[in-house]
Amino acid sequence: MADRVTVLFFAALREQIGQESLSVTIPASGVTVAALRTQIEGANPTIAQALADQPKLRVAVNRTLSTFEQLVTPGDEVAFFPPMTGG
Amino acid sequence: MVVHVAVQAAPFDVGVEAERLSALSPLTGGVGLFVGQVRGGQGLRAMTLEHYPGMTEATLHALAQEAQARFDLTGCTVIHRVGRLEVGAGIVFVGAGAAHRGAALTATSFLIDRLKTGAPFWKREEYDDGRTIWVDARETDEEAARAWMNNPTA
């Protein structure tokens, strides 16, 4: 069984990318959110463009708002999304 | 202190929710309420509210607990709708009960200000001419949320 994380996209990102989730293999020792972003951008130009179009991109790791320096390890859930607009 | 949080497609009943807050405790002296609804104009027909299931509920519960700690509430309620909502439809209900009006009203402001940019909801507008637009976060909303976070004793 490979070491995987689930990556989710919401709102304008999900719409532009055309999918709401993907499964990504990472080293067992983990990677930063920034490195994970670079990895999925390298594998998919549509995702790279969609993320680049979000100057205020937000990230949550395991459903908690996070930074791009946060370490992600196998089994984690990482969500990318635009600034939130509730209420 | 009783926290009630719901994320739902169904409408909420403002009267029922206000009554529930009023009846929570004999120590309640006032209840503050805020109701947000879909604002029309410029050809807007409806909004679709998307959210991040699981994170949304957890975030709203955390905000409600923070409100309780800061404002000594007897109870608070946050109900947020998701899905497609037409002009005039209720989007969000926030209510806070406290011994005195100051805490009730301030806690209500706190909850709606923090929720707008801190809970994972996104709005997509739908216009009469068929255009759809994802709503951008407003700088004034982000400033309002930051002000509460920068002043933990207010």
gemmi code that builds the backbone of each chain (N, CA, C; Angstrom):
import gemmi

chains = {
    "A": [
        ("MET", (0.854, -1.196, 0.000), (0.000, 0.000, 0.000), (0.890, 1.246, 0.000)),
        ("ALA", (0.687, 2.063, -0.993), (1.511, 3.276, -1.101), (1.143, 4.268, 0.005)),
        ("ASP", (2.039, 5.224, 0.227), (1.788, 6.276, 1.209), (1.063, 7.422, 0.516)),
        ("ARG", (-0.189, 7.590, 0.854), (-1.021, 8.534, 0.107), (-1.658, 9.595, 0.999)),
        ("VAL", (-1.919, 10.747, 0.384), (-2.765, 11.762, 1.015), (-3.921, 12.064, 0.064)),
        ("THR", (-5.030, 12.480, 0.641), (-6.177, 12.911, -0.153), (-6.113, 14.419, -0.298)),
        ("VAL", (-6.231, 14.907, -1.535), (-6.234, 16.349, -1.795), (-7.621, 16.741, -2.296)),
        ("LEU", (-8.197, 17.774, -1.670), (-9.534, 18.241, -2.034), (-9.477, 19.664, -2.577)),
        ("PHE", (-10.389, 19.987, -3.487), (-10.522, 21.347, -4.018), (-11.968, 21.800, -3.832)),
        ("PHE", (-12.129, 23.090, -3.502), (-13.483, 23.613, -3.305), (-13.727, 24.862, -4.147)),
        ("ALA", (-15.020, 25.112, -4.365), (-15.518, 26.354, -4.971), (-14.907, 26.589, -6.357)),
        ("ALA", (-14.389, 27.807, -6.618), (-13.882, 28.140, -7.947), (-12.757, 27.196, -8.366)),
        ("LEU", (-11.965, 26.761, -7.395), (-10.871, 25.832, -7.707), (-11.408, 24.504, -8.230)),
        ("ARG", (-12.381, 23.959, -7.526), (-12.971, 22.684, -7.927), (-13.560, 22.801, -9.336)),
        ("GLU", (-14.244, 23.933, -9.574), (-14.891, 24.135, -10.869), (-13.843, 24.216, -11.992)),
        ("GLN", (-12.785, 24.981, -11.747), (-11.758, 25.192, -12.775), (-10.960, 23.911, -13.041)),
        ("ILE", (-10.698, 23.148, -11.984), (-9.903, 21.922, -12.125), (-10.751, 20.797, -12.707)),
        ("GLY", (-12.053, 20.847, -12.421), (-12.942, 19.834, -12.982), (-12.983, 18.550, -12.183)),
        ("GLN", (-12.399, 18.572, -11.001), (-12.519, 17.419, -10.105), (-12.406, 17.916, -8.674)),
        ("GLU", (-12.996, 17.155, -7.749), (-13.034, 17.634, -6.370), (-11.996, 16.964, -5.480)),
        ("SER", (-11.379, 15.884, -5.947), (-10.371, 15.252, -5.104), (-9.392, 14.443, -5.942)),
        ("LEU", (-8.227, 14.204, -5.369), (-7.297, 13.265, -5.958), (-6.470, 12.646, -4.851)),
        ("SER", (-5.884, 11.516, -5.170), (-5.051, 10.792, -4.227), (-3.608, 10.923, -4.704)),
        ("VAL", (-2.725, 11.332, -3.790), (-1.349, 11.645, -4.164), (-0.388, 10.824, -3.308)),
        ("THR", (0.610, 10.245, -3.945), (1.622, 9.482, -3.207), (2.722, 10.422, -2.727)),
        ("ILE", (3.060, 10.310, -1.448), (4.133, 11.139, -0.879), (5.091, 10.239, -0.104)),
        ("PRO", (6.289, 10.738, 0.205), (7.218, 9.945, 1.022), (6.622, 9.670, 2.403)),
        ("ALA", (6.954, 8.511, 2.958), (6.421, 8.124, 4.272), (6.803, 9.131, 5.346)),
        ("SER", (7.924, 9.838, 5.147), (8.378, 10.807, 6.147), (7.610, 12.127, 6.058)),
        ("GLY", (6.804, 12.281, 5.007), (5.988, 13.482, 4.886), (6.624, 14.559, 4.036)),
        ("VAL", (5.823, 15.538, 3.668), (6.281, 16.700, 2.891), (5.544, 17.932, 3.415)),
        ("THR", (6.066, 19.107, 3.119), (5.324, 20.303, 3.489), (4.165, 20.502, 2.511)),
        ("VAL", (3.187, 21.315, 2.922), (2.084, 21.659, 2.020), (2.640, 22.292, 0.749)),
        ("ALA", (3.652, 23.157, 0.903), (4.240, 23.829, -0.256), (4.829, 22.816, -1.240)),
        ("ALA", (5.519, 21.794, -0.712), (6.108, 20.768, -1.571), (5.023, 19.926, -2.242)),
        ("LEU", (3.967, 19.642, -1.489), (2.840, 18.888, -2.064), (2.209, 19.675, -3.208)),
        ("ARG", (2.062, 20.983, -2.994), (1.508, 21.841, -4.039), (2.380, 21.771, -5.296)),
        ("THR", (3.691, 21.925, -5.112), (4.621, 21.869, -6.245), (4.497, 20.527, -6.976)),
        ("GLN", (4.347, 19.469, -6.199), (4.236, 18.122, -6.787), (2.979, 17.988, -7.655)),
        ("ILE", (1.828, 18.415, -7.139), (0.594, 18.235, -7.925), (0.552, 19.220, -9.093)),
        ("GLU", (1.175, 20.391, -8.936), (1.246, 21.340, -10.052), (2.084, 20.761, -11.193)),
        ("GLY", (3.168, 20.101, -10.833), (4.051, 19.520, -11.837), (3.387, 18.399, -12.608)),
        ("ALA", (2.448, 17.729, -11.944), (1.800, 16.577, -12.575), (0.587, 16.973, -13.409)),
        ("ASN", (0.094, 18.206, -13.231), (-1.168, 18.569, -13.878), (-1.234, 20.080, -14.139)),
        ("PRO", (-1.055, 20.505, -15.405), (-1.036, 21.940, -15.721), (-2.361, 22.651, -15.429)),
        ("THR", (-3.456, 21.930, -15.502), (-4.751, 22.555, -15.174), (-4.795, 22.949, -13.700)),
        ("ILE", (-4.297, 22.052, -12.855), (-4.244, 22.354, -11.420), (-3.264, 23.497, -11.173)),
        ("ALA", (-2.137, 23.476, -11.860), (-1.144, 24.540, -11.688), (-1.759, 25.902, -12.021)),
        ("GLN", (-2.498, 25.960, -13.124), (-3.126, 27.215, -13.526), (-4.187, 27.654, -12.509)),
        ("ALA", (-5.017, 26.716, -12.074), (-6.104, 27.047, -11.136), (-5.533, 27.570, -9.814)),
        ("LEU", (-4.481, 26.946, -9.316), (-3.872, 27.405, -8.060), (-3.203, 28.761, -8.251)),
        ("ALA", (-2.583, 28.953, -9.428), (-1.918, 30.234, -9.704), (-2.930, 31.370, -9.814)),
        ("ASP", (-4.170, 31.028, -10.192), (-5.211, 32.048, -10.338), (-5.789, 32.491, -8.990)),
        ("GLN", (-5.328, 31.885, -7.896), (-5.841, 32.226, -6.561), (-4.743, 32.925, -5.766)),
        ("PRO", (-4.681, 34.259, -5.838), (-3.605, 34.962, -5.129), (-3.698, 34.804, -3.608)),
        ("LYS", (-4.912, 34.507, -3.095), (-5.067, 34.326, -1.647), (-5.462, 32.884, -1.335)),
        ("LEU", (-4.782, 31.953, -1.955), (-5.082, 30.533, -1.755), (-5.001, 30.157, -0.273)),
        ("ARG", (-6.014, 29.411, 0.186), (-6.031, 28.920, 1.565), (-5.837, 27.407, 1.552)),
        ("VAL", (-5.325, 26.885, 2.686), (-5.158, 25.442, 2.798), (-5.596, 24.979, 4.181)),
        ("ALA", (-6.213, 23.805, 4.214), (-6.551, 23.157, 5.481), (-5.935, 21.764, 5.478)),
        ("VAL", (-5.320, 21.387, 6.608), (-4.803, 20.037, 6.769), (-5.648, 19.357, 7.842)),
        ("ASN", (-6.217, 18.233, 7.481), (-7.123, 17.505, 8.385), (-8.199, 18.439, 8.955)),
        ("ARG", (-8.736, 19.258, 8.074), (-9.901, 20.114, 8.375), (-9.590, 21.229, 9.360)),
        ("THR", (-8.311, 21.617, 9.446), (-7.922, 22.773, 10.245), (-7.126, 23.708, 9.352)),
        ("LEU", (-7.470, 25.001, 9.353), (-6.726, 25.964, 8.540), (-5.249, 25.874, 8.891)),
        ("SER", (-4.424, 25.951, 7.869), (-3.027, 25.639, 8.056), (-2.155, 26.609, 7.264)),
        ("THR", (-0.843, 26.411, 7.387), (0.098, 27.197, 6.601), (0.729, 26.292, 5.539)),
        ("PHE", (1.435, 26.919, 4.596), (2.097, 26.131, 3.559), (3.379, 25.480, 4.077)),
        ("GLU", (3.783, 25.818, 5.297), (4.958, 25.191, 5.902), (4.576, 23.939, 6.693)),
        ("GLN", (3.293, 23.743, 6.912), (2.799, 22.593, 7.691), (3.265, 21.269, 7.050)),
        ("LEU", (3.665, 20.311, 7.894), (4.061, 18.997, 7.399), (2.824, 18.128, 7.174)),
        ("VAL", (2.807, 17.460, 6.036), (1.724, 16.546, 5.681), (2.292, 15.137, 5.669)),
        ("THR", (1.611, 14.201, 6.320), (2.094, 12.817, 6.337), (1.013, 11.897, 5.766)),
        ("PRO", (1.407, 10.672, 5.359), (0.442, 9.768, 4.729), (-0.823, 9.595, 5.579)),
        ("GLY", (-1.963, 9.590, 4.893), (-3.246, 9.470, 5.582), (-3.921, 10.806, 5.820)),
        ("ASP", (-3.169, 11.913, 5.671), (-3.754, 13.240, 5.909), (-4.714, 13.632, 4.780)),
        ("GLU", (-5.576, 14.576, 5.107), (-6.494, 15.166, 4.125), (-6.110, 16.641, 3.974)),
        ("VAL", (-5.778, 17.033, 2.745), (-5.319, 18.401, 2.479), (-6.312, 19.062, 1.522)),
        ("ALA", (-6.859, 20.205, 1.930), (-7.850, 20.891, 1.085), (-7.322, 22.256, 0.675)),
        ("PHE", (-7.433, 22.556, -0.617), (-7.090, 23.885, -1.135), (-8.373, 24.592, -1.518)),
        ("PHE", (-8.451, 25.897, -1.186), (-9.667, 26.640, -1.544), (-9.416, 28.145, -1.533)),
        ("PRO", (-10.301, 28.900, -2.198), (-10.197, 30.370, -2.169), (-10.615, 30.896, -0.790)),
        ("PRO", (-10.394, 32.199, -0.531), (-10.889, 32.770, 0.722), (-12.377, 32.473, 0.909)),
        ("MET", (-12.756, 32.270, 2.171), (-14.122, 31.832, 2.475), (-15.086, 33.019, 2.461)),
        ("THR", (-16.307, 32.747, 2.029), (-17.301, 33.820, 1.865), (-18.662, 33.377, 2.396)),
        ("GLY", (-18.694, 33.031, 3.679), (-19.966, 32.602, 4.269), (-20.782, 33.777, 4.774)),
        ("GLY", (-21.846, 33.449, 5.484), (-22.673, 34.458, 6.161), (-23.711, 35.089, 5.273)),
    ],
    "B": [
        ("MET", (-24.614, 26.517, 29.540), (-24.402, 27.057, 28.182), (-24.753, 25.974, 27.175)),
        ("VAL", (-25.642, 26.292, 26.280), (-26.066, 25.339, 25.270), (-25.726, 25.891, 23.893)),
        ("VAL", (-24.894, 25.138, 23.174), (-24.526, 25.527, 21.821), (-25.340, 24.705, 20.838)),
        ("HIS", (-25.955, 25.389, 19.890), (-26.674, 24.681, 18.843), (-26.096, 25.115, 17.508)),
        ("VAL", (-25.542, 24.147, 16.759), (-24.937, 24.431, 15.460), (-25.566, 23.512, 14.425)),
        ("ALA", (-25.949, 24.075, 13.286), (-26.491, 23.234, 12.216), (-26.064, 23.777, 10.862)),
        ("VAL", (-25.761, 22.878, 9.949), (-25.501, 23.208, 8.542), (-26.537, 22.412, 7.767)),
        ("GLN", (-27.411, 23.108, 7.069), (-28.575, 22.421, 6.496), (-29.055, 23.105, 5.223)),
        ("ALA", (-29.729, 22.330, 4.373), (-30.355, 22.890, 3.177), (-31.699, 23.532, 3.523)),
        ("ALA", (-32.366, 23.008, 4.531), (-33.728, 23.455, 4.870), (-33.725, 24.872, 5.437)),
        ("PRO", (-34.840, 25.595, 5.263), (-34.956, 26.917, 5.899), (-34.947, 26.800, 7.420)),
        ("PHE", (-34.637, 27.924, 8.099), (-34.764, 27.968, 9.564), (-35.934, 28.865, 9.910)),
        ("ASP", (-36.483, 28.647, 11.124), (-37.618, 29.440, 11.604), (-37.084, 30.398, 12.672)),
        ("VAL", (-37.010, 31.694, 12.338), (-36.410, 32.680, 13.240), (-37.131, 32.705, 14.589)),
        ("GLY", (-38.455, 32.614, 14.557), (-39.231, 32.654, 15.799), (-38.923, 31.473, 16.706)),
        ("VAL", (-38.881, 30.289, 16.120), (-38.605, 29.077, 16.897), (-37.207, 29.155, 17.508)),
        ("GLU", (-36.242, 29.621, 16.699), (-34.858, 29.678, 17.188), (-34.696, 30.732, 18.281)),
        ("ALA", (-35.363, 31.870, 18.125), (-35.304, 32.909, 19.154), (-35.926, 32.412, 20.457)),
        ("GLU", (-37.039, 31.720, 20.325), (-37.735, 31.199, 21.508), (-36.871, 30.169, 22.237)),
        ("ARG", (-36.204, 29.325, 21.465), (-35.340, 28.317, 22.076), (-34.246, 28.978, 22.925)),
        ("LEU", (-33.627, 30.044, 22.365), (-32.581, 30.749, 23.109), (-33.148, 31.410, 24.362)),
        ("SER", (-34.316, 32.012, 24.226), (-34.945, 32.694, 25.372), (-35.214, 31.738, 26.514)),
        ("ALA", (-35.590, 30.505, 26.172), (-36.046, 29.546, 27.191), (-34.903, 28.759, 27.825)),
        ("LEU", (-33.666, 28.975, 27.393), (-32.561, 28.127, 27.852), (-32.280, 28.243, 29.341)),
        ("SER", (-32.378, 29.459, 29.875), (-31.960, 29.649, 31.268), (-32.735, 30.800, 31.892)),
        ("PRO", (-33.102, 30.653, 33.173), (-33.741, 31.785, 33.869), (-32.772, 32.953, 34.070)),
        ("LEU", (-31.474, 32.715, 33.867), (-30.480, 33.782, 34.020), (-30.328, 34.618, 32.754)),
        ("THR", (-31.002, 34.201, 31.657), (-30.921, 34.966, 30.421), (-31.725, 36.254, 30.563)),
        ("GLY", (-31.060, 37.364, 30.292), (-31.738, 38.657, 30.355), (-31.942, 39.276, 28.991)),
        ("GLY", (-31.278, 38.722, 27.982), (-31.425, 39.262, 26.633), (-30.887, 38.286, 25.601)),
        ("VAL", (-31.456, 38.405, 24.401), (-31.023, 37.554, 23.288), (-30.705, 38.455, 22.101)),
        ("GLY", (-29.493, 38.335, 21.563), (-29.122, 39.059, 20.343), (-29.295, 38.148, 19.149)),
        ("LEU", (-29.787, 38.709, 18.039), (-30.040, 37.907, 16.831), (-29.491, 38.604, 15.600)),
        ("PHE", (-28.980, 37.817, 14.676), (-28.651, 38.320, 13.347), (-29.133, 37.299, 12.319)),
        ("VAL", (-29.807, 37.807, 11.280), (-30.241, 36.941, 10.189), (-29.667, 37.502, 8.893)),
        ("GLY", (-28.891, 36.688, 8.187), (-28.365, 37.090, 6.886), (-29.203, 36.464, 5.793)),
        ("GLN", (-29.479, 37.234, 4.734), (-30.300, 36.705, 3.648), (-29.721, 37.102, 2.303)),
        ("VAL", (-30.196, 36.462, 1.237), (-29.681, 36.714, -0.106), (-30.159, 38.089, -0.572)),
        ("ARG", (-29.184, 38.993, -0.810), (-29.481, 40.363, -1.232), (-29.628, 40.395, -2.750)),
        ("GLY", (-30.755, 40.964, -3.196), (-31.020, 41.056, -4.632), (-30.447, 42.334, -5.224)),
        ("GLY", (-30.779, 42.598, -6.470), (-30.299, 43.800, -7.161), (-29.335, 43.437, -8.263)),
        ("GLN", (-29.260, 44.310, -9.284), (-28.324, 44.154, -10.408), (-28.473, 42.804, -11.102)),
        ("GLY", (-29.730, 42.316, -11.095), (-30.014, 41.098, -11.854), (-29.686, 39.807, -11.137)),
        ("LEU", (-29.332, 39.911, -9.841), (-29.037, 38.677, -9.108), (-30.314, 37.857, -8.909)),
        ("ARG", (-30.221, 36.579, -9.203), (-31.389, 35.707, -9.070), (-31.268, 34.797, -7.849)),
        ("ALA", (-30.094, 34.249, -7.627), (-29.926, 33.252, -6.547), (-28.449, 33.120, -6.217)),
        ("MET", (-28.184, 32.447, -5.091), (-26.815, 32.098, -4.725), (-26.771, 30.625, -4.391)),
        ("THR", (-25.646, 30.004, -4.705), (-25.443, 28.631, -4.252), (-24.320, 28.628, -3.230)),
        ("LEU", (-24.625, 28.083, -2.062), (-23.653, 28.012, -0.972), (-23.019, 26.634, -0.950)),
        ("GLU", (-21.697, 26.613, -1.130), (-20.940, 25.369, -1.047), (-20.185, 25.358, 0.273)),
        ("HIS", (-19.907, 24.168, 0.819), (-19.123, 24.131, 2.065), (-18.251, 22.880, 2.104)),
        ("TYR", (-17.479, 22.760, 3.166), (-16.545, 21.655, 3.365), (-17.098, 20.813, 4.511)),
        ("PRO", (-17.866, 19.780, 4.175), (-18.527, 18.999, 5.234), (-17.508, 18.478, 6.244)),
        ("GLY", (-17.862, 18.553, 7.487), (-16.952, 18.128, 8.548), (-16.167, 19.301, 9.100)),
        ("MET", (-15.409, 19.972, 8.233), (-14.676, 21.145, 8.706), (-15.646, 22.266, 9.068)),
        ("THR", (-16.715, 22.398, 8.308), (-17.676, 23.474, 8.576), (-18.253, 23.358, 9.983)),
        ("GLU", (-18.778, 22.182, 10.289), (-19.415, 21.985, 11.596), (-18.397, 22.187, 12.723)),
        ("ALA", (-17.192, 21.638, 12.536), (-16.156, 21.764, 13.573), (-15.788, 23.229, 13.800)),
        ("THR", (-15.690, 24.000, 12.702), (-15.329, 25.413, 12.817), (-16.420, 26.200, 13.533)),
        ("LEU", (-17.674, 25.934, 13.184), (-18.777, 26.662, 13.825), (-18.857, 26.330, 15.321)),
        ("HIS", (-18.643, 25.052, 15.663), (-18.639, 24.675, 17.085), (-17.512, 25.403, 17.833)),
        ("ALA", (-16.336, 25.466, 17.212), (-15.202, 26.131, 17.863), (-15.496, 27.621, 18.070)),
        ("LEU", (-16.106, 28.255, 17.066), (-16.457, 29.673, 17.205), (-17.487, 29.873, 18.312)),
        ("ALA", (-18.464, 28.973, 18.392), (-19.495, 29.088, 19.425), (-18.878, 28.923, 20.815)),
        ("GLN", (-17.946, 27.978, 20.942), (-17.274, 27.789, 22.232), (-16.444, 29.019, 22.601)),
        ("GLU", (-15.795, 29.615, 21.588), (-15.002, 30.816, 21.842), (-15.903, 31.959, 22.288)),
        ("ALA", (-17.076, 32.071, 21.655), (-18.033, 33.123, 22.045), (-18.470, 32.929, 23.499)),
        ("GLN", (-18.741, 31.680, 23.871), (-19.153, 31.402, 25.252), (-18.090, 31.842, 26.235)),
        ("ALA", (-16.824, 31.515, 25.907), (-15.727, 31.833, 26.826), (-15.542, 33.342, 26.947)),
        ("ARG", (-15.694, 34.055, 25.831), (-15.435, 35.503, 25.851), (-16.560, 36.307, 26.465)),
        ("PHE", (-17.805, 35.857, 26.248), (-18.947, 36.730, 26.569), (-19.875, 36.168, 27.653)),
        ("ASP", (-19.501, 35.018, 28.244), (-20.292, 34.440, 29.334), (-21.758, 34.276, 28.935)),
        ("LEU", (-21.970, 33.551, 27.870), (-23.317, 33.378, 27.325), (-24.092, 32.296, 28.079)),
        ("THR", (-25.418, 32.400, 28.015), (-26.261, 31.311, 28.509), (-26.549, 30.325, 27.378)),
        ("GLY", (-26.309, 30.744, 26.156), (-26.484, 29.841, 25.024), (-26.237, 30.581, 23.725)),
        ("CYS", (-25.912, 29.835, 22.678), (-25.831, 30.474, 21.372), (-26.167, 29.474, 20.266)),
        ("THR", (-26.617, 30.025, 19.149), (-27.087, 29.217, 18.031), (-26.483, 29.748, 16.741)),
        ("VAL", (-25.951, 28.850, 15.924), (-25.497, 29.208, 14.582), (-26.102, 28.200, 13.609)),
        ("ILE", (-26.932, 28.675, 12.696), (-27.498, 27.811, 11.663), (-27.113, 28.408, 10.315)),
        ("HIS", (-26.466, 27.618, 9.469), (-26.059, 28.105, 8.159), (-26.633, 27.196, 7.091)),
        ("ARG", (-27.272, 27.795, 6.100), (-27.839, 26.983, 5.024), (-26.816, 26.779, 3.910)),
        ("VAL", (-26.997, 25.694, 3.161), (-26.182, 25.391, 1.991), (-27.105, 25.033, 0.836)),
        ("GLY", (-26.537, 25.042, -0.366), (-27.348, 24.747, -1.548), (-27.811, 26.027, -2.219)),
        ("ARG", (-28.779, 25.914, -3.126), (-29.229, 27.062, -3.913), (-30.316, 27.839, -3.169)),
        ("LEU", (-30.089, 29.159, -3.005), (-30.998, 30.012, -2.248), (-31.373, 31.230, -3.092)),
        ("GLU", (-32.662, 31.505, -3.233), (-33.101, 32.618, -4.072), (-33.112, 33.926, -3.281)),
        ("VAL", (-33.210, 35.034, -3.997), (-33.219, 36.362, -3.377), (-34.257, 36.414, -2.261)),
        ("GLY", (-33.828, 36.927, -1.099), (-34.726, 37.049, 0.049), (-34.667, 35.864, 0.985)),
        ("ALA", (-34.094, 34.756, 0.544), (-34.026, 33.565, 1.395), (-33.007, 33.772, 2.511)),
        ("GLY", (-33.286, 33.210, 3.685), (-32.346, 33.254, 4.797), (-31.134, 32.403, 4.487)),
        ("ILE", (-29.940, 32.936, 4.811), (-28.695, 32.170, 4.641), (-28.191, 31.696, 5.997)),
        ("VAL", (-28.182, 32.638, 6.959), (-27.555, 32.324, 8.239), (-28.373, 32.934, 9.386)),
        ("PHE", (-28.467, 32.173, 10.470), (-29.075, 32.644, 11.713), (-28.024, 32.552, 12.801)),
        ("VAL", (-27.785, 33.684, 13.487), (-26.875, 33.704, 14.628), (-27.628, 34.295, 15.807)),
        ("GLY", (-27.583, 33.623, 16.935), (-28.245, 34.147, 18.130), (-27.401, 33.875, 19.357)),
        ("ALA", (-27.449, 34.797, 20.320), (-26.692, 34.635, 21.559), (-27.526, 35.125, 22.730)),
        ("GLY", (-27.609, 34.311, 23.758), (-28.310, 34.685, 24.981), (-27.305, 34.972, 26.091)),
        ("ALA", (-27.603, 35.997, 26.886), (-26.704, 36.366, 27.980), (-27.517, 37.051, 29.076)),
        ("ALA", (-26.865, 37.301, 30.210), (-27.551, 37.959, 31.316), (-27.932, 39.391, 30.934)),
        ("HIS", (-27.072, 40.045, 30.147), (-27.289, 41.449, 29.804), (-27.116, 41.681, 28.309)),
        ("ARG", (-27.694, 42.796, 27.821), (-27.736, 43.017, 26.375), (-26.357, 43.201, 25.749)),
        ("GLY", (-25.424, 43.807, 26.493), (-24.104, 44.078, 25.919), (-23.437, 42.799, 25.429)),
        ("ALA", (-23.430, 41.796, 26.301), (-22.789, 40.535, 25.933), (-23.551, 39.857, 24.800)),
        ("ALA", (-24.871, 39.896, 24.846), (-25.680, 39.231, 23.824), (-25.427, 39.852, 22.450)),
        ("LEU", (-25.433, 41.179, 22.386), (-25.244, 41.862, 21.100), (-23.806, 41.737, 20.605)),
        ("THR", (-22.839, 41.870, 21.518), (-21.438, 41.770, 21.095), (-21.129, 40.358, 20.612)),
        ("ALA", (-21.637, 39.362, 21.316), (-21.386, 37.975, 20.917), (-22.009, 37.691, 19.548)),
        ("THR", (-23.152, 38.275, 19.282), (-23.807, 38.085, 17.977), (-22.920, 38.658, 16.870)),
        ("SER", (-22.382, 39.866, 17.076), (-21.464, 40.474, 16.102), (-20.216, 39.626, 15.918)),
        ("PHE", (-19.660, 39.186, 17.048), (-18.463, 38.345, 17.001), (-18.699, 37.115, 16.129)),
        ("LEU", (-19.801, 36.430, 16.386), (-20.067, 35.175, 15.665), (-20.229, 35.403, 14.165)),
        ("ILE", (-20.980, 36.416, 13.765), (-21.186, 36.603, 12.322), (-19.915, 37.137, 11.662)),
        ("ASP", (-19.193, 38.016, 12.347), (-17.944, 38.548, 11.767), (-16.914, 37.440, 11.549)),
        ("ARG", (-16.756, 36.579, 12.535), (-15.752, 35.515, 12.429), (-16.179, 34.441, 11.434)),
        ("LEU", (-17.478, 34.155, 11.426), (-17.998, 33.106, 10.537), (-17.806, 33.452, 9.057)),
        ("LYS", (-17.970, 34.716, 8.716), (-17.980, 35.099, 7.298), (-16.688, 34.757, 6.571)),
        ("THR", (-15.557, 34.909, 7.265), (-14.276, 34.619, 6.596), (-13.532, 33.458, 7.238)),
        ("GLY", (-14.115, 32.869, 8.311), (-13.402, 31.820, 9.023), (-14.009, 30.437, 8.922)),
        ("ALA", (-15.217, 30.327, 8.388), (-15.841, 29.010, 8.227), (-15.886, 28.690, 6.729)),
        ("PRO", (-15.639, 27.419, 6.378), (-15.466, 27.079, 4.954), (-16.772, 27.002, 4.156)),
        ("PHE", (-17.272, 28.209, 3.850), (-18.413, 28.365, 2.946), (-17.963, 29.225, 1.767)),
        ("TRP", (-18.556, 28.967, 0.604), (-18.280, 29.789, -0.582), (-19.588, 30.040, -1.310)),
        ("LYS", (-19.732, 31.281, -1.801), (-20.975, 31.677, -2.490), (-20.734, 31.826, -3.989)),
        ("ARG", (-21.616, 31.244, -4.759), (-21.607, 31.452, -6.207), (-22.897, 32.154, -6.601)),
        ("GLU", (-22.755, 33.341, -7.179), (-23.935, 34.122, -7.580), (-24.421, 33.684, -8.958)),
        ("GLU", (-25.721, 33.801, -9.133), (-26.362, 33.406, -10.392), (-27.252, 34.577, -10.838)),
        ("TYR", (-27.013, 35.074, -12.065), (-27.724, 36.253, -12.547), (-28.779, 35.891, -13.595)),
        ("ASP", (-29.710, 36.846, -13.798), (-30.810, 36.629, -14.751), (-30.304, 36.314, -16.152)),
        ("ASP", (-29.134, 36.894, -16.527), (-28.617, 36.669, -17.882), (-27.811, 35.373, -17.994)),
        ("GLY", (-27.806, 34.579, -16.923), (-27.151, 33.270, -16.992), (-25.727, 33.253, -16.470)),
        ("ARG", (-25.151, 34.442, -16.204), (-23.789, 34.467, -15.667), (-23.746, 33.856, -14.266)),
        ("THR", (-22.646, 33.199, -13.947), (-22.412, 32.779, -12.560), (-21.041, 33.300, -12.135)),
        ("ILE", (-20.973, 33.809, -10.915), (-19.739, 34.434, -10.414), (-19.490, 33.958, -8.985)),
        ("TRP", (-18.268, 33.473, -8.731), (-17.879, 33.160, -7.352), (-17.609, 34.469, -6.624)),
        ("VAL", (-18.193, 34.634, -5.466), (-18.050, 35.873, -4.699), (-16.632, 35.958, -4.138)),
        ("ASP", (-16.001, 37.124, -4.297), (-14.686, 37.373, -3.700), (-14.865, 37.787, -2.246)),
        ("ALA", (-13.925, 37.369, -1.403), (-13.938, 37.823, -0.016), (-13.718, 39.337, -0.001)),
        ("ARG", (-14.506, 40.043, 0.815), (-14.361, 41.505, 0.907), (-13.308, 41.838, 1.948)),
        ("GLU", (-12.479, 42.797, 1.622), (-11.427, 43.207, 2.553), (-12.025, 43.686, 3.881)),
        ("THR", (-13.184, 44.359, 3.821), (-13.801, 44.855, 5.061), (-14.231, 43.694, 5.959)),
        ("ASP", (-14.663, 42.580, 5.348), (-15.051, 41.411, 6.142), (-13.831, 40.795, 6.819)),
        ("GLU", (-12.719, 40.751, 6.067), (-11.514, 40.164, 6.645), (-10.963, 41.043, 7.761)),
        ("GLU", (-11.107, 42.366, 7.600), (-10.666, 43.279, 8.662), (-11.508, 43.103, 9.918)),
        ("ALA", (-12.814, 42.912, 9.733), (-13.707, 42.741, 10.892), (-13.329, 41.491, 11.675)),
        ("ALA", (-13.022, 40.415, 10.955), (-12.634, 39.168, 11.625), (-11.298, 39.338, 12.339)),
        ("ARG", (-10.347, 40.028, 11.661), (-9.027, 40.242, 12.264), (-9.115, 41.066, 13.534)),
        ("ALA", (-10.022, 42.042, 13.529), (-10.153, 42.906, 14.706), (-10.526, 42.089, 15.942)),
        ("TRP", (-11.425, 41.118, 15.775), (-11.798, 40.258, 16.917), (-10.625, 39.398, 17.350)),
        ("MET", (-9.856, 38.899, 16.378), (-8.739, 38.006, 16.716), (-7.594, 38.769, 17.375)),
        ("ASN", (-7.433, 40.058, 16.992), (-6.331, 40.859, 17.541), (-6.657, 41.437, 18.901)),
        ("ASN", (-7.913, 41.348, 19.301), (-8.313, 41.938, 20.577), (-9.110, 40.916, 21.382)),
        ("PRO", (-8.423, 39.937, 21.974), (-9.114, 38.812, 22.611), (-9.904, 39.168, 23.860)),
        ("THR", (-9.788, 40.395, 24.332), (-10.527, 40.724, 25.554), (-11.750, 41.590, 25.295)),
        ("ALA", (-11.984, 41.989, 24.032), (-13.106, 42.883, 23.717), (-14.439, 42.201, 24.000)),
    ],
}
model = gemmi.Model(1)
for chain_id, residues in chains.items():
    chain = gemmi.Chain(chain_id)
    for i, (resn, *xyz) in enumerate(residues, 1):
        res = gemmi.Residue()
        res.name, res.seqid = resn, gemmi.SeqId(i, " ")
        for name, pos in zip(("N", "CA", "C"), xyz):
            atom = gemmi.Atom()
            atom.name, atom.element = name, gemmi.Element(name[0])
            atom.pos, atom.b_iso = gemmi.Position(*pos), 0.0
            res.add_atom(atom)
        chain.add_residue(res)
    model.add_chain(chain)
structure = gemmi.Structure()
structure.add_model(model)
structure.setup_entities()
